[in-house]
């Protein structure tokens, strides 16, 4: 018997499934020391939260995301009668995707930065995410539920609404955004990774932010580094090989004119 899922259902569920499948792929490389940005020992000793707690935190956030997505699709209505992806030109779809990327980046940069600058919000909310000094793939969405709602869920809703994309297009956009977020937190530098080739905002760039020296820099996520560059919060870095295997991200002096 053929089962047909609505675009709204797939737009809600697909990013959640993609998150665990893609992060699971990266966890297979977790023991490959020659690709790691931190040693396995650093991950075990420096992180301030257990992996089981991270899993529970991510599942809670994903439940909230799914609920908001259902409400959003219900309020905005289905895409019946609207142009399907096949009827839309690639230019129109590309424009929607780019608009959504800019909206999401802008929202998350300023909310993320404010979470650091406001001592109350950092201490009681955003510091939860920074319990992961050494990021790893399935910890990408580990944060306080309120932060997840403000940064990720509301940011995603704004990107969806302001870009004008259909529920069907959202399946692909939010699956792509999920993959990019997981990639930024994977803690690995794999050869041939297209995200590292086409995006300056990558796992090494975000690793700087998770270190003590970089908490006031590299706020941008998940796609571009434009706001960091414009507003002087960009910290350049070099990527060097460690003698005992893997890579090490070494910060360079932050330059507001860089």
Buried (B, 14 or more C-beta within 10 A) or exposed (E): EEEEEBBBBBBBBBBBEBBBEBBEEBBEBBEEEBBBBBBEEBBEEBBEBEBEEBBEBBEBBBEBBBEBBBEBBEEBEBBEEEEEBEEBEEEBBEBBBEBBBBBBBBBBBEBBBBBBEEEEBBEEBBBBBBBBBBBBBBBBBBBBBBBBBBBBBBBBBBBBBBBEBBBBBBBBBBBBBBBBBBBBBBBBBBEEBEBBEEBBBBBBBBBBBBBEEBBEBBBBBBBBBBBBBEBEBBBBBEEEEBEEEBBBBEBEEBEEEE
